[in-house]
Amino acid sequence: MNITMIDRCGDFKQGTMYATLSEIESVLGKANCADDTTKVKHSWGFEVDGIRCGIWDYYGSHKQGLWSVYGPLDTLREVFPGKLIEK
């Protein structure tokens, strides 16, 4: 599995992931996408084997360990094994 960071996060929410900020940063590093700072504090854009994915918080959802995700959920489960990722 090849993860490449890109400067484009998800277009829309396709699912929810339950994780801590440090768990995401341990895989992807610090948030790398500029986003609407009135709504989003942390946002990542990346590709997994050429498939575009994204993760972001929404209005402080990261404080409850909830993240919006974009991309195939099976792919995201491979990147974050053991994390609950649901539609």
C-alpha positions as CSV (number, residue, x, y, z in Angstrom):
1,M,0.0,0.0,0.0
2,N,1.4,3.3,-1.1
3,I,0.2,6.5,0.6
4,T,0.9,9.8,-1.1
5,M,-0.1,13.1,0.5
6,I,-1.9,15.6,-1.8
7,D,-3.3,19.1,-1.2
8,R,-6.9,18.2,-2.0
9,C,-9.1,16.7,0.7
10,G,-12.5,15.1,0.2
11,D,-15.3,16.6,-1.9
12,F,-18.0,15.5,0.5
13,K,-18.6,13.2,3.4
14,Q,-18.8,9.5,2.5
15,G,-18.5,8.1,6.0
16,T,-17.4,8.5,9.6
17,M,-14.2,7.3,11.3
18,Y,-13.7,7.0,15.0
19,A,-10.1,7.8,15.9
20,T,-7.9,10.2,17.9
21,L,-5.9,13.0,16.3
22,S,-2.7,11.3,17.3
23,E,-3.8,8.0,15.7
24,I,-4.4,9.8,12.4
25,E,-1.1,11.8,12.7
26,S,0.8,8.6,13.3
27,V,-0.2,7.4,9.8
28,L,-0.5,10.6,7.8
29,G,1.5,13.2,9.7
30,K,0.2,16.7,10.5
31,A,-2.9,17.9,8.7
32,N,-1.8,19.0,5.2
33,C,-4.9,20.7,3.6
34,A,-6.1,24.3,4.0
35,D,-9.8,24.2,4.7
36,D,-12.6,26.5,5.9
37,T,-11.1,27.4,9.3
38,T,-14.6,28.5,10.6
39,K,-15.7,24.8,10.2
40,V,-12.6,22.6,10.0
41,K,-9.5,22.5,12.2
42,H,-7.7,19.4,10.8
43,S,-7.8,18.2,7.2
44,W,-5.8,15.7,5.2
45,G,-5.7,14.9,1.6
46,F,-4.0,11.7,0.4
47,E,-4.0,9.0,-2.2
48,V,-3.8,5.3,-1.4
49,D,-2.4,3.4,-4.5
50,G,-3.7,6.2,-6.6
51,I,-7.2,6.4,-5.0
52,R,-8.0,9.8,-3.6
53,C,-9.1,10.0,0.1
54,G,-9.6,12.6,2.7
55,I,-10.2,13.0,6.4
56,W,-11.4,16.1,8.3
57,D,-13.1,17.2,11.4
58,Y,-16.3,19.4,11.3
59,Y,-17.2,21.9,13.9
60,G,-15.0,20.4,16.6
61,S,-16.0,16.8,15.9
62,H,-12.4,15.7,16.6
63,K,-13.0,16.4,20.3
64,Q,-15.3,13.4,20.3
65,G,-13.0,11.4,18.1
66,L,-15.3,11.7,15.1
67,W,-13.9,12.4,11.6
68,S,-15.6,12.8,8.2
69,V,-14.0,10.7,5.5
70,Y,-13.9,10.7,1.7
71,G,-12.9,7.7,-0.4
72,P,-13.7,4.0,-0.5
73,L,-14.3,2.8,3.0
74,D,-12.5,-0.5,2.4
75,T,-9.4,1.4,1.4
76,L,-9.6,3.6,4.5
77,R,-10.0,0.5,6.7
78,E,-6.7,-0.8,5.2
79,V,-5.0,2.5,6.1
80,F,-6.5,2.5,9.6
81,P,-7.0,-1.1,10.7
82,G,-9.0,-1.7,13.7
83,K,-10.7,1.8,13.5
84,L,-14.5,1.8,13.1
85,I,-15.2,3.4,9.8
86,E,-18.9,3.4,8.8
87,K,-21.2,5.0,6.3
